[in-house]
Amino acid sequence: MCFHLCISNPRSNLEKMKIFRLFNILLGGVIAGKSQKAIKIPDGLNNLKFKPCTEGKAGTGDLTETIGNVHSIQIESCEWTGKSKEWCGLKIGSFNTIYVEYDMANARSLSNGKIKKYPKKGEQLNIEICGRIPGVPFCAPFSLPNTNACEQGINCSKRKVKKNKLQEKRVFKVALEIAEVYPKVQVVSEWQIKDPTQPKAPPLFCFNLPLAVVP
């Protein structure tokens, strides 16, 4: 996932990278939990605005081809911040949970063939996240303690993709701990899930999501 890091009076790219490394801890705090039961989104959550990934920089170019579509992204607690209150603020010292609702509607109509099993082998789907900082010409990857989406709400024990269930909505759940050491930042993050046993297949989904860390 790509992040645009907003820092007041930045001194140098080196300083940005130091703060970025601290923010890396944010997603390093993802709490993994094995669950094969279908997850239901609780009532009364905050809806988050998101955009699908594109092939160009900063939302330009064609949309990234994906196996499914994201219908909604919701979060338990959010303190809206920014001039237009467009950033969802994650409060330092708190726990939070994000729910992603998606389908697999495109699995039979991809440019490089149909997806019949997902994952194709085993029970591993990789959560891939990266961050882009103004002035730094690459998208810096994040390293998570558990990158397996099959242990965070996606049922990978039933790998066969059934044609009559492509439109069925599913839920991916990620829990976050916002520790005291996190810097106060605003980021536009990019999330995607990929099958390591089908390296040429497009991601399950890919989206950009604005988030912030607030005191």
C-alpha positions in Angstrom: 0.0 0.0 0.0 1.3 3.5 -0.7 1.3 6.3 1.8 1.6 10.0 1.3 3.2 11.3 4.5 2.1 14.8 5.5 4.8 16.4 7.8 4.8 20.0 9.0 8.0 21.9 7.8 9.9 18.8 6.6 13.7 19.3 6.7 14.9 16.5 4.5 14.0 13.2 2.9 16.1 11.5 5.6 13.9 13.0 8.3 10.8 11.8 6.4 12.2 8.3 6.2 12.9 8.3 10.0 9.4 9.3 10.8 8.1 6.8 8.1 10.0 4.0 9.9 8.2 4.9 13.1 4.9 4.8 11.3 5.8 1.4 10.0 5.2 0.2 13.6 1.5 1.1 13.1 0.9 -1.7 10.7 3.4 -3.8 12.5 0.8 -3.8 15.3 -1.8 -5.7 13.2 -3.3 -8.3 15.5 -3.7 -11.7 13.9 -6.5 -14.1 14.8 -7.3 -17.4 13.1 -11.0 -17.6 12.2 -12.8 -19.7 9.5 -16.2 -18.4 10.4 -17.9 -15.8 8.3 -17.3 -12.4 9.8 -20.3 -10.0 10.2 -19.8 -6.2 10.3 -21.3 -4.7 13.5 -23.8 -1.9 13.3 -22.9 1.7 14.0 -19.4 1.8 12.5 -17.8 4.6 10.6 -17.7 4.4 6.8 -14.4 5.2 5.3 -13.9 6.8 1.9 -11.5 4.8 -0.4 -10.5 4.7 -4.0 -9.5 1.7 -6.1 -5.9 1.4 -7.1 -4.7 2.6 -10.5 -1.7 1.7 -12.6 -0.3 5.3 -12.7 1.1 7.5 -9.9 -1.2 9.2 -7.4 -4.4 7.8 -8.8 -3.7 8.3 -12.5 -4.1 5.8 -15.3 -6.3 2.8 -15.7 -7.8 1.0 -12.8 -5.8 -2.0 -11.5 -7.4 -5.3 -12.5 -8.6 -7.2 -9.5 -10.4 -10.5 -8.8 -13.0 -8.8 -6.7 -14.5 -5.4 -5.9 -14.5 -3.6 -2.5 -18.0 -2.5 -1.5 -17.3 -0.8 1.8 -14.6 -0.2 4.4 -15.7 0.5 8.0 -13.9 1.2 11.2 -14.9 1.0 14.8 -13.6 4.4 16.0 -12.6 7.4 14.1 -11.8 11.1 14.9 -12.3 13.0 11.7 -9.5 15.4 11.1 -8.1 17.7 8.4 -9.5 20.9 6.9 -12.4 19.1 5.3 -12.5 16.4 8.0 -11.6 13.8 5.3 -9.0 12.0 7.3 -10.0 9.2 9.7 -7.9 9.8 12.8 -6.7 6.8 14.8 -6.2 7.9 18.4 -2.8 7.2 20.0 -3.0 4.6 22.7 -6.2 3.0 21.3 -7.2 -0.3 19.7 -9.2 -0.3 16.5 -10.7 -2.6 13.9 -11.2 -2.2 10.2 -13.7 -4.3 8.2 -13.4 -4.6 4.4 -16.5 -5.9 2.5 -15.7 -7.3 -0.9 -16.8 -9.8 -3.6 -15.0 -12.0 -6.2 -17.2 -10.8 -9.1 -14.3 -10.7 -11.7 -12.9 -14.1 -11.1 -14.2 -15.6 -14.3 -13.6 -12.6 -16.6 -9.9 -11.7 -16.1 -7.6 -10.7 -18.9 -5.2 -13.6 -18.2 -7.7 -16.3 -17.5 -10.2 -17.5 -15.0 -9.6 -18.0 -11.3 -11.0 -21.4 -10.3 -9.3 -21.8 -6.9 -8.3 -19.1 -4.5 -5.7 -19.5 -3.1 -4.7 -22.1 -5.8 -2.7 -24.2 -3.3 -2.5 -24.2 0.5 -4.0 -21.7 2.9 -1.9 -18.5 2.4 -2.9 -15.1 1.0 -0.4 -12.3 1.4 -1.4 -8.9 2.7 0.9 -6.5 0.8 1.3 -2.9 2.0 3.7 -0.2 0.9 4.1 3.6 1.5 5.0 6.4 -0.7 6.5 9.6 0.7 6.7 12.9 -1.3 10.3 13.2 -2.6 11.1 9.5 -2.3 10.9 7.8 -5.7 9.7 4.4 -4.5 6.8 2.8 -2.6 8.3 1.5 0.7 7.0 -1.9 1.7 5.7 -2.6 5.2 6.7 -5.7 7.1 3.8 -7.2 9.2 4.2 -9.8 11.9 1.5 -11.8 10.2 0.9 -11.3 6.5 -1.5 -14.2 6.0 -5.0 -13.0 5.3 -6.3 -16.5 5.7 -5.8 -16.1 9.4 -7.7 -12.7 9.5 -11.2 -13.5 8.3 -10.7 -14.9 4.8 -11.8 -18.6 4.7 -9.1 -20.3 2.6 -10.1 -23.8 3.5 -12.8 -23.6 0.8 -10.6 -22.7 -2.1 -12.9 -23.5 -5.0 -14.4 -20.3 -6.6 -18.0 -21.1 -7.4 -19.7 -19.3 -10.2 -23.0 -18.8 -8.4 -21.2 -17.1 -5.5 -19.0 -14.6 -7.3 -21.3 -11.7 -6.2 -21.5 -12.9 -2.6 -20.2 -10.3 -0.2 -17.4 -11.4 2.2 -15.6 -9.6 5.0 -11.9 -9.2 5.8 -11.1 -8.0 9.3 -7.9 -6.3 10.6 -7.3 -5.2 14.2 -4.9 -2.4 14.9 -3.1 -1.2 18.0 -2.1 2.5 17.9 0.9 2.7 20.3 2.1 5.8 22.2 5.3 5.9 20.0 3.5 6.6 16.7 4.1 10.0 15.1 1.2 12.3 14.3 0.9 11.9 10.6 -1.6 11.8 7.7 -1.2 9.0 5.1 -2.9 7.7 2.0 -2.4 4.0 2.2 -2.7 1.2 -0.4 -3.8 -2.3 0.6 -3.9 -5.4 -1.5 -4.1 -9.2 -1.1 -2.3 -11.6 -3.4 -2.0 -15.4 -3.8 1.7 -16.4 -3.7 0.8 -19.7 -5.5 -0.6 -17.7 -8.5 2.0 -14.9 -9.0 0.6 -13.9 -12.4 -3.0 -13.5 -11.0 -4.2 -10.0 -10.1 -4.8 -9.1 -6.5 -8.0 -10.1 -4.7 -8.6 -6.4 -4.2 -6.6 -3.2 -4.1 -7.6 0.2 -2.6 -6.2 3.5 -1.3 -7.4 4.6 2.1 -6.6 8.0 3.9 -5.8 7.5 7.6 -4.2 9.7 10.3 -2.6 9.2 13.7 -4.0 11.8 16.2 -3.2 12.5 19.9 
